[in-house]
Amino acid sequence: MNERITFNPKQCGGRPCIRGMRIRVKDVLDLLAANVSRSEILEDYPYLESEDIDACLAYAAAEADHPVLLAQ
């Protein structure tokens, strides 16, 4: 797992966050899904780095890759 994505049960309900900060992976993904540009995200959240956004996308891709079990 990418070291930029952190989990702390005492922070944000244990949801995946970025580098121990109180910004969740989902927050960044929601912004991207709303067509907010990478540069705008970085401008609005100056403590984020471009690599944090990359890590969020990689995390989401890894989470979406799971086996599909078909009932027989």
A tleap script that builds the chain and sets N, CA, C and O, in Angstrom:
source leaprc.protein.ff14SB
mol = sequence {
  NMET ASN GLU ARG ILE THR PHE ASN PRO LYS
  GLN CYS GLY GLY ARG PRO CYS ILE ARG GLY
  MET ARG ILE ARG VAL LYS ASP VAL LEU ASP
  LEU LEU ALA ALA ASN VAL SER ARG SER GLU
  ILE LEU GLU ASP TYR PRO TYR LEU GLU SER
  GLU ASP ILE ASP ALA CYS LEU ALA TYR ALA
  ALA ALA GLU ALA ASP HIE PRO VAL LEU LEU
  ALA CGLN
}
set mol.1.N position { 0.851 -1.181 0.000 }
set mol.1.CA position { 0.000 0.000 0.000 }
set mol.1.C position { 0.891 1.236 0.000 }
set mol.1.O position { 1.981 1.228 0.571 }
set mol.2.N position { 0.432 2.262 -0.623 }
set mol.2.CA position { 1.176 3.505 -0.695 }
set mol.2.C position { 1.257 4.145 0.697 }
set mol.2.O position { 0.246 4.239 1.393 }
set mol.3.N position { 2.447 4.583 1.102 }
set mol.3.CA position { 2.620 5.166 2.438 }
set mol.3.C position { 1.913 6.511 2.586 }
set mol.3.O position { 1.791 7.018 3.701 }
set mol.4.N position { 1.453 7.088 1.504 }
set mol.4.CA position { 0.716 8.354 1.589 }
set mol.4.C position { -0.712 8.142 2.097 }
set mol.4.O position { -1.329 9.080 2.601 }
set mol.5.N position { -1.233 6.945 1.975 }
set mol.5.CA position { -2.582 6.635 2.449 }
set mol.5.C position { -2.451 6.016 3.838 }
set mol.5.O position { -1.811 4.979 4.014 }
set mol.6.N position { -3.066 6.667 4.813 }
set mol.6.CA position { -2.940 6.223 6.200 }
set mol.6.C position { -4.306 5.888 6.783 }
set mol.6.O position { -5.340 6.372 6.324 }
set mol.7.N position { -4.277 5.054 7.797 }
set mol.7.CA position { -5.482 4.630 8.501 }
set mol.7.C position { -5.248 4.824 9.995 }
set mol.7.O position { -4.240 4.374 10.540 }
set mol.8.N position { -6.183 5.496 10.646 }
set mol.8.CA position { -6.099 5.701 12.084 }
set mol.8.C position { -7.513 5.573 12.632 }
set mol.8.O position { -8.383 6.379 12.301 }
set mol.9.N position { -7.748 4.565 13.471 }
set mol.9.CA position { -9.113 4.366 13.979 }
set mol.9.C position { -9.641 5.553 14.780 }
set mol.9.O position { -10.852 5.663 14.975 }
set mol.10.N position { -8.768 6.443 15.247 }
set mol.10.CA position { -9.188 7.599 16.034 }
set mol.10.C position { -9.347 8.859 15.181 }
set mol.10.O position { -9.595 9.948 15.700 }
set mol.11.N position { -9.199 8.692 13.868 }
set mol.11.CA position { -9.288 9.847 12.968 }
set mol.11.C position { -10.210 9.516 11.804 }
set mol.11.O position { -10.034 8.492 11.144 }
set mol.12.N position { -11.179 10.364 11.551 }
set mol.12.CA position { -12.116 10.198 10.429 }
set mol.12.C position { -12.762 8.814 10.412 }
set mol.12.O position { -13.003 8.240 9.350 }
set mol.13.N position { -13.033 8.296 11.592 }
set mol.13.CA position { -13.700 6.997 11.690 }
set mol.13.C position { -12.898 5.845 11.119 }
set mol.13.O position { -13.467 4.822 10.739 }
set mol.14.N position { -11.576 5.999 11.054 }
set mol.14.CA position { -10.730 4.934 10.522 }
set mol.14.C position { -10.687 4.876 9.004 }
set mol.14.O position { -10.074 3.976 8.429 }
set mol.15.N position { -11.333 5.830 8.360 }
set mol.15.CA position { -11.341 5.849 6.893 }
set mol.15.C position { -9.961 6.232 6.364 }
set mol.15.O position { -9.199 6.906 7.057 }
set mol.16.N position { -9.636 5.811 5.148 }
set mol.16.CA position { -8.324 6.142 4.587 }
set mol.16.C position { -8.164 7.647 4.397 }
set mol.16.O position { -9.023 8.312 3.819 }
set mol.17.N position { -7.043 8.167 4.900 }
set mol.17.CA position { -6.731 9.591 4.825 }
set mol.17.C position { -5.390 9.778 4.114 }
set mol.17.O position { -4.709 8.811 3.773 }
set mol.18.N position { -5.039 11.008 3.906 }
set mol.18.CA position { -3.794 11.325 3.228 }
set mol.18.C position { -2.763 11.778 4.254 }
set mol.18.O position { -2.957 12.770 4.957 }
set mol.19.N position { -1.684 11.045 4.324 }
set mol.19.CA position { -0.523 11.348 5.168 }
set mol.19.C position { -0.885 11.771 6.586 }
set mol.19.O position { -0.293 12.705 7.126 }
set mol.20.N position { -1.848 11.095 7.185 }
set mol.20.CA position { -2.206 11.370 8.569 }
set mol.20.C position { -2.999 12.649 8.775 }
set mol.20.O position { -3.318 13.001 9.911 }
set mol.21.N position { -3.319 13.341 7.711 }
set mol.21.CA position { -4.115 14.566 7.823 }
set mol.21.C position { -5.598 14.211 7.845 }
set mol.21.O position { -5.979 13.066 7.602 }
set mol.22.N position { -6.404 15.181 8.133 }
set mol.22.CA position { -7.848 14.948 8.196 }
set mol.22.C position { -8.525 15.201 6.857 }
set mol.22.O position { -9.635 15.731 6.809 }
set mol.23.N position { -7.880 14.835 5.804 }
set mol.23.CA position { -8.532 14.857 4.492 }
set mol.23.C position { -8.564 13.421 3.994 }
set mol.23.O position { -7.536 12.760 3.848 }
set mol.24.N position { -9.775 12.970 3.740 }
set mol.24.CA position { -9.973 11.569 3.353 }
set mol.24.C position { -9.708 11.364 1.867 }
set mol.24.O position { -9.826 12.283 1.056 }
set mol.25.N position { -9.353 10.146 1.544 }
set mol.25.CA position { -9.190 9.758 0.140 }
set mol.25.C position { -10.486 10.062 -0.602 }
set mol.25.O position { -10.460 10.568 -1.724 }
set mol.26.N position { -11.610 9.756 0.019 }
set mol.26.CA position { -12.913 9.997 -0.607 }
set mol.26.C position { -13.117 11.474 -0.930 }
set mol.26.O position { -13.716 11.801 -1.954 }
set mol.27.N position { -12.634 12.359 -0.083 }
set mol.27.CA position { -12.787 13.795 -0.343 }
set mol.27.C position { -12.111 14.174 -1.662 }
set mol.27.O position { -12.681 14.904 -2.473 }
set mol.28.N position { -10.907 13.678 -1.866 }
set mol.28.CA position { -10.168 13.979 -3.098 }
set mol.28.C position { -10.862 13.330 -4.292 }
set mol.28.O position { -11.000 13.953 -5.345 }
set mol.29.N position { -11.297 12.088 -4.134 }
set mol.29.CA position { -11.974 11.394 -5.232 }
set mol.29.C position { -13.285 12.089 -5.596 }
set mol.29.O position { -13.633 12.181 -6.773 }
set mol.30.N position { -14.009 12.576 -4.591 }
set mol.30.CA position { -15.254 13.316 -4.856 }
set mol.30.C position { -14.975 14.581 -5.662 }
set mol.30.O position { -15.723 14.911 -6.583 }
set mol.31.N position { -13.910 15.284 -5.319 }
set mol.31.CA position { -13.546 16.490 -6.067 }
set mol.31.C position { -13.212 16.148 -7.516 }
set mol.31.O position { -13.663 16.826 -8.439 }
set mol.32.N position { -12.422 15.097 -7.711 }
set mol.32.CA position { -12.068 14.690 -9.072 }
set mol.32.C position { -13.309 14.270 -9.857 }
set mol.32.O position { -13.438 14.583 -11.040 }
set mol.33.N position { -14.217 13.562 -9.195 }
set mol.33.CA position { -15.454 13.123 -9.853 }
set mol.33.C position { -16.337 14.304 -10.237 }
set mol.33.O position { -17.129 14.219 -11.176 }
set mol.34.N position { -16.194 15.410 -9.501 }
set mol.34.CA position { -16.964 16.615 -9.800 }
set mol.34.C position { -16.255 17.502 -10.821 }
set mol.34.O position { -16.620 18.663 -11.006 }
set mol.35.N position { -15.244 16.947 -11.476 }
set mol.35.CA position { -14.472 17.651 -12.507 }
set mol.35.C position { -13.677 18.840 -11.978 }
set mol.35.O position { -13.395 19.779 -12.723 }
set mol.36.N position { -13.317 18.805 -10.701 }
set mol.36.CA position { -12.407 19.814 -10.164 }
set mol.36.C position { -11.010 19.416 -10.635 }
set mol.36.O position { -10.598 18.270 -10.460 }
set mol.37.N position { -10.294 20.344 -11.220 }
set mol.37.CA position { -8.979 20.022 -11.776 }
set mol.37.C position { -7.958 19.769 -10.667 }
set mol.37.O position { -8.100 20.242 -9.539 }
set mol.38.N position { -6.948 19.024 -11.021 }
set mol.38.CA position { -5.849 18.737 -10.101 }
set mol.38.C position { -5.238 20.044 -9.587 }
set mol.38.O position { -4.978 20.187 -8.392 }
set mol.39.N position { -5.013 20.990 -10.496 }
set mol.39.CA position { -4.390 22.250 -10.088 }
set mol.39.C position { -5.295 23.030 -9.134 }
set mol.39.O position { -4.809 23.682 -8.210 }
set mol.40.N position { -6.599 22.964 -9.352 }
set mol.40.CA position { -7.526 23.650 -8.452 }
set mol.40.C position { -7.546 22.988 -7.073 }
set mol.40.O position { -7.599 23.680 -6.057 }
set mol.41.N position { -7.505 21.669 -7.031 }
set mol.41.CA position { -7.451 20.956 -5.753 }
set mol.41.C position { -6.194 21.365 -4.995 }
set mol.41.O position { -6.253 21.661 -3.802 }
set mol.42.N position { -5.069 21.381 -5.682 }
set mol.42.CA position { -3.802 21.729 -5.036 }
set mol.42.C position { -3.796 23.191 -4.580 }
set mol.42.O position { -3.162 23.531 -3.581 }
set mol.43.N position { -4.493 24.037 -5.303 }
set mol.43.CA position { -4.588 25.446 -4.909 }
set mol.43.C position { -5.483 25.607 -3.682 }
set mol.43.O position { -5.165 26.372 -2.771 }
set mol.44.N position { -6.603 24.882 -3.663 }
set mol.44.CA position { -7.553 24.984 -2.554 }
set mol.44.C position { -7.047 24.283 -1.288 }
set mol.44.O position { -7.427 24.656 -0.178 }
set mol.45.N position { -6.202 23.281 -1.453 }
set mol.45.CA position { -5.641 22.515 -0.338 }
set mol.45.C position { -4.116 22.546 -0.450 }
set mol.45.O position { -3.514 21.567 -0.894 }
set mol.46.N position { -3.485 23.649 -0.056 }
set mol.46.CA position { -2.052 23.828 -0.299 }
set mol.46.C position { -1.159 22.812 0.426 }
set mol.46.O position { 0.012 22.665 0.075 }
set mol.47.N position { -1.689 22.122 1.415 }
set mol.47.CA position { -0.905 21.105 2.124 }
set mol.47.C position { -0.886 19.781 1.365 }
set mol.47.O position { -0.137 18.877 1.733 }
set mol.48.N position { -1.686 19.651 0.323 }
set mol.48.CA position { -1.655 18.456 -0.512 }
set mol.48.C position { -0.576 18.591 -1.572 }
set mol.48.O position { -0.209 19.696 -1.971 }
set mol.49.N position { -0.082 17.459 -2.017 }
set mol.49.CA position { 0.896 17.401 -3.098 }
set mol.49.C position { 0.299 16.593 -4.243 }
set mol.49.O position { -0.610 15.789 -4.039 }
set mol.50.N position { 0.808 16.807 -5.427 }
set mol.50.CA position { 0.321 16.088 -6.602 }
set mol.50.C position { 0.391 14.576 -6.387 }
set mol.50.O position { -0.488 13.838 -6.833 }
set mol.51.N position { 1.431 14.126 -5.708 }
set mol.51.CA position { 1.588 12.693 -5.435 }
set mol.51.C position { 0.480 12.159 -4.532 }
set mol.51.O position { 0.162 10.971 -4.587 }
set mol.52.N position { -0.113 13.018 -3.701 }
set mol.52.CA position { -1.237 12.602 -2.862 }
set mol.52.C position { -2.442 12.265 -3.732 }
set mol.52.O position { -3.146 11.289 -3.474 }
set mol.53.N position { -2.676 13.064 -4.749 }
set mol.53.CA position { -3.788 12.798 -5.666 }
set mol.53.C position { -3.534 11.495 -6.418 }
set mol.53.O position { -4.445 10.683 -6.585 }
set mol.54.N position { -2.305 11.296 -6.869 }
set mol.54.CA position { -1.953 10.037 -7.531 }
set mol.54.C position { -2.211 8.851 -6.603 }
set mol.54.O position { -2.733 7.821 -7.030 }
set mol.55.N position { -1.841 9.005 -5.334 }
set mol.55.CA position { -2.033 7.925 -4.362 }
set mol.55.C position { -3.514 7.623 -4.154 }
set mol.55.O position { -3.892 6.461 -4.002 }
set mol.56.N position { -4.354 8.657 -4.146 }
set mol.56.CA position { -5.803 8.454 -4.007 }
set mol.56.C position { -6.354 7.666 -5.188 }
set mol.56.O position { -7.159 6.753 -5.010 }
set mol.57.N position { -5.922 8.017 -6.381 }
set mol.57.CA position { -6.381 7.299 -7.575 }
set mol.57.C position { -5.898 5.855 -7.567 }
set mol.57.O position { -6.652 4.947 -7.919 }
set mol.58.N position { -4.661 5.638 -7.174 }
set mol.58.CA position { -4.127 4.272 -7.111 }
set mol.58.C position { -4.865 3.458 -6.054 }
set mol.58.O position { -5.155 2.281 -6.262 }
set mol.59.N position { -5.163 4.080 -4.934 }
set mol.59.CA position { -5.912 3.395 -3.876 }
set mol.59.C position { -7.296 2.990 -4.381 }
set mol.59.O position { -7.731 1.857 -4.176 }
set mol.60.N position { -7.975 3.912 -5.035 }
set mol.60.CA position { -9.316 3.620 -5.561 }
set mol.60.C position { -9.265 2.501 -6.590 }
set mol.60.O position { -10.130 1.625 -6.598 }
set mol.61.N position { -8.266 2.524 -7.451 }
set mol.61.CA position { -8.131 1.476 -8.468 }
set mol.61.C position { -7.906 0.119 -7.808 }
set mol.61.O position { -8.491 -0.880 -8.226 }
set mol.62.N position { -7.068 0.081 -6.789 }
set mol.62.CA position { -6.788 -1.181 -6.099 }
set mol.62.C position { -8.031 -1.696 -5.373 }
set mol.62.O position { -8.291 -2.899 -5.357 }
set mol.63.N position { -8.794 -0.788 -4.774 }
set mol.63.CA position { -10.009 -1.186 -4.068 }
set mol.63.C position { -11.084 -1.696 -5.027 }
set mol.63.O position { -11.893 -2.547 -4.657 }
set mol.64.N position { -11.095 -1.189 -6.233 }
set mol.64.CA position { -12.099 -1.603 -7.214 }
set mol.64.C position { -11.754 -2.933 -7.863 }
set mol.64.O position { -12.600 -3.538 -8.522 }
set mol.65.N position { -10.530 -3.395 -7.687 }
set mol.65.CA position { -10.073 -4.641 -8.308 }
set mol.65.C position { -10.278 -5.797 -7.341 }
set mol.65.O position { -9.394 -6.119 -6.547 }
set mol.66.N position { -11.438 -6.411 -7.413 }
set mol.66.CA position { -11.724 -7.554 -6.558 }
set mol.66.C position { -12.416 -8.626 -7.394 }
set mol.66.O position { -13.054 -8.328 -8.403 }
set mol.67.N position { -12.283 -9.856 -6.966 }
set mol.67.CA position { -12.918 -10.927 -7.745 }
set mol.67.C position { -14.444 -10.830 -7.684 }
set mol.67.O position { -15.022 -10.426 -6.675 }
set mol.68.N position { -15.052 -11.199 -8.758 }
set mol.68.CA position { -16.510 -11.253 -8.830 }
set mol.68.C position { -16.911 -12.720 -8.730 }
set mol.68.O position { -16.514 -13.548 -9.550 }
set mol.69.N position { -17.689 -13.015 -7.730 }
set mol.69.CA position { -18.143 -14.394 -7.532 }
set mol.69.C position { -19.543 -14.529 -8.122 }
set mol.69.O position { -20.460 -13.790 -7.764 }
set mol.70.N position { -19.685 -15.468 -9.015 }
set mol.70.CA position { -20.974 -15.696 -9.655 }
set mol.70.C position { -21.651 -16.878 -8.986 }
set mol.70.O position { -21.026 -17.909 -8.741 }
set mol.71.N position { -22.931 -16.720 -8.694 }
set mol.71.CA position { -23.699 -17.815 -8.124 }
set mol.71.C position { -23.923 -18.876 -9.181 }
set mol.71.O position { -24.168 -18.570 -10.348 }
set mol.72.N position { -23.839 -20.097 -8.770 }
set mol.72.CA position { -24.044 -21.190 -9.734 }
set mol.72.C position { -25.297 -21.945 -9.451 }
set mol.72.O position { -25.621 -22.895 -10.164 }
savepdb mol mol.pdb
quit
